[in-house]
């Protein structure tokens, strides 16, 4: 699982993946999910019979650039009404460690890494590294100090994460840190994400607001239009 990433596409008219991202992901095992969204009244079996062959061909075409790179890639096709449930299901079935929300890009110069209040580190460097080609000039570890948390603890969490990245081989000159104090945790991350070309983050803990506003990674992707990698937690 450590090197497998899920890339979901919405069918029948998906946006092709940026060649930059295809190249960046070449060192990973890739699972492409084609989710064919259905109206409430449409049975999945009927839709698969009617559109399955065409949808499979579309998904296969999306996989071809990966195959041309020599990437290990498999495809999964799901007809259903709940995209999030389809993603969660395939993540578990295929034992994926991370999910990429794709977006157009010609190169990623700055990567934002929101660091949670409980730092989990094992998988993080691998998925930052896949986006770090020659164009990347800055990786910012970002932490929001909120509520009862002391700033000193936040600084210690970020420092520990930075030390871990340096031990993993990242250049000290490219790894920066940024800490803010705020009770608006998600809004601060959304605001800062606008300044960067991609975001790599651990999956946030679910909350009730997700059902109304969408998950934080989804909101980041919608607001910035940039690639977002969400890494499963280490436990």
C-alpha positions in Angstrom: 0.0 0.0 0.0 2.8 2.4 0.7 3.3 3.4 -2.9 -0.2 3.2 -4.3 -2.3 6.2 -5.2 -5.9 6.5 -6.3 -6.8 9.0 -9.1 -10.6 9.4 -9.5 -12.3 10.7 -12.6 -15.9 11.6 -13.1 -17.4 9.9 -16.2 -18.6 10.2 -18.9 -16.6 13.3 -19.7 -13.5 13.4 -17.6 -10.7 16.0 -17.8 -7.5 14.3 -18.9 -4.7 14.3 -16.4 -1.9 16.8 -16.8 1.2 15.3 -18.4 3.2 16.8 -15.6 1.2 14.8 -13.0 1.4 11.6 -15.2 5.2 12.0 -15.1 5.3 12.8 -11.4 3.2 9.7 -10.5 5.3 7.3 -12.6 7.2 5.9 -9.6 4.0 4.9 -7.9 1.4 2.2 -8.4 -1.7 4.0 -9.7 -5.3 3.0 -9.5 -7.6 5.0 -11.8 -11.2 5.1 -10.6 -13.9 6.0 -13.2 -17.0 7.0 -11.3 -20.1 7.2 -13.5 -22.6 9.3 -11.6 -26.3 8.2 -11.9 -29.6 9.9 -11.2 -31.5 8.7 -8.2 -33.9 6.6 -10.2 -31.4 4.8 -12.4 -30.3 1.3 -11.4 -26.5 0.7 -11.6 -27.0 -2.5 -13.5 -29.0 -0.9 -16.2 -26.5 1.9 -16.6 -23.6 -0.5 -16.8 -25.3 -2.5 -19.5 -26.0 0.7 -21.5 -22.8 2.7 -20.9 -20.3 0.2 -19.5 -18.4 -0.6 -22.7 -18.0 3.1 -23.6 -17.1 4.1 -20.1 -14.5 1.3 -19.9 -12.9 2.5 -23.1 -12.8 6.1 -21.8 -11.1 4.9 -18.6 -8.6 2.8 -20.6 -7.7 5.8 -22.6 -7.0 7.8 -19.4 -4.7 4.9 -18.3 -2.7 4.9 -21.6 -0.3 7.8 -20.7 0.6 6.0 -17.5 1.3 2.8 -19.4 3.5 4.8 -21.9 5.6 5.9 -18.9 5.9 2.3 -17.7 3.8 3.0 -14.6 1.9 0.1 -12.9 -1.7 1.2 -13.4 -5.0 -0.6 -12.9 -8.6 0.7 -13.5 -11.8 0.4 -11.6 -15.2 1.4 -13.0 -18.1 2.2 -10.6 -21.6 3.2 -11.5 -23.4 4.8 -8.6 -24.9 7.8 -6.9 -22.4 8.4 -4.2 -18.9 9.5 -5.5 -17.4 9.7 -2.0 -18.5 6.2 -1.1 -17.1 4.9 -4.4 -13.7 6.5 -3.6 -13.7 5.2 -0.1 -14.6 1.7 -1.3 -11.9 1.5 -3.9 -9.3 3.0 -1.6 -9.9 0.1 0.8 -10.2 -2.6 -1.9 -7.0 -1.5 -3.7 -5.2 -0.7 -0.5 -4.3 2.8 -1.6 -2.2 5.0 0.7 -3.3 8.3 -0.9 -5.8 10.0 -3.2 -5.0 12.6 -5.8 -7.5 15.2 -6.8 -6.1 16.0 -10.3 -6.0 19.5 -11.8 -4.3 21.2 -14.7 -0.7 22.2 -14.0 2.5 22.9 -16.0 4.8 22.5 -13.0 4.6 22.9 -9.3 6.9 25.4 -7.8 5.4 25.7 -4.3 3.8 22.9 -2.2 1.7 23.5 0.9 1.7 20.8 3.6 -0.9 21.4 6.4 0.4 19.6 9.5 -2.3 18.3 11.9 -2.0 18.8 15.7 -1.1 15.1 16.0 1.8 14.7 13.6 1.8 11.4 11.7 4.8 11.1 9.5 5.5 7.7 8.0 3.8 8.1 4.6 4.1 11.9 4.2 7.5 12.2 2.6 6.8 9.8 -0.2 3.8 11.7 -1.5 5.5 15.1 -1.2 8.5 13.7 -3.0 6.4 12.6 -6.1 5.5 16.2 -6.8 9.0 17.6 -6.2 10.7 17.8 -9.6 13.2 20.4 -10.6 10.6 23.1 -10.7 9.8 22.9 -7.0 11.4 25.7 -5.0 9.5 25.7 -1.7 7.7 23.2 0.6 5.9 25.0 3.4 4.8 23.1 6.5 1.8 24.9 7.8 0.1 24.6 11.1 -2.9 26.4 12.7 -2.7 26.9 16.4 -6.2 26.9 17.8 -8.2 26.5 20.9 -6.3 25.5 24.0 -3.2 24.4 22.0 -0.1 26.4 23.0 2.0 28.0 20.2 5.0 26.2 21.6 3.4 22.8 20.9 2.5 23.9 17.4 6.1 25.0 16.8 7.4 21.6 18.1 5.0 19.6 15.8 6.2 21.6 12.8 9.8 21.4 13.7 9.6 17.6 14.2 7.9 17.2 10.8 10.6 19.4 9.2 13.4 17.3 10.8 11.7 14.2 9.4 11.7 15.6 5.9 15.3 16.5 6.1 16.2 13.0 7.4 14.2 11.7 4.4 16.5 13.5 2.1 14.8 16.8 1.4 16.9 19.9 0.9 16.8 22.2 4.0 16.7 25.3 1.7 13.4 24.2 0.2 11.5 23.2 3.4 10.0 26.3 5.1 7.6 26.5 8.1 4.6 28.8 8.8 2.4 29.0 11.9 -0.7 31.1 12.5 -3.0 31.4 15.5 -6.7 31.2 14.7 -10.0 29.6 15.7 -10.9 29.3 12.0 -8.7 26.3 11.2 -10.1 25.3 7.8 -10.5 28.8 6.6 -6.8 29.6 7.3 -5.7 26.6 5.3 -8.0 27.6 2.4 -6.7 31.1 2.4 -3.0 30.1 2.4 -3.5 27.3 -0.2 -4.3 30.0 -2.7 -0.7 31.0 -2.7 0.6 27.5 -3.6 0.6 25.2 -6.7 -0.3 22.0 -4.9 -1.3 20.7 -1.5 -0.2 17.5 0.2 -2.0 16.7 3.4 -3.2 13.9 5.8 -6.9 13.1 5.6 -8.7 15.4 8.1 -10.9 13.9 10.8 -14.5 13.9 9.5 -17.0 16.4 10.8 -20.7 17.4 10.4 -19.8 20.4 8.2 -18.4 18.0 5.5 -21.9 17.0 4.6 -22.8 20.7 3.9 -19.7 22.2 2.6 -17.7 19.2 1.4 -14.5 17.9 2.9 -11.5 20.2 3.4 -9.5 18.6 0.6 -12.4 19.0 -1.8 -12.8 22.6 -0.8 -9.1 23.3 -1.3 -9.3 21.7 -4.8 -12.4 23.6 -5.7 -11.1 27.0 -4.5 -7.5 26.7 -5.8 -7.9 24.6 -8.9 -4.6 22.9 -8.0 -3.7 19.3 -7.4 -4.4 18.0 -3.9 -2.9 14.7 -2.5 -4.7 13.4 0.6 -2.6 10.8 2.5 -4.3 8.2 4.6 -3.4 8.4 8.3 -0.6 6.1 9.5 -2.8 4.3 12.0 
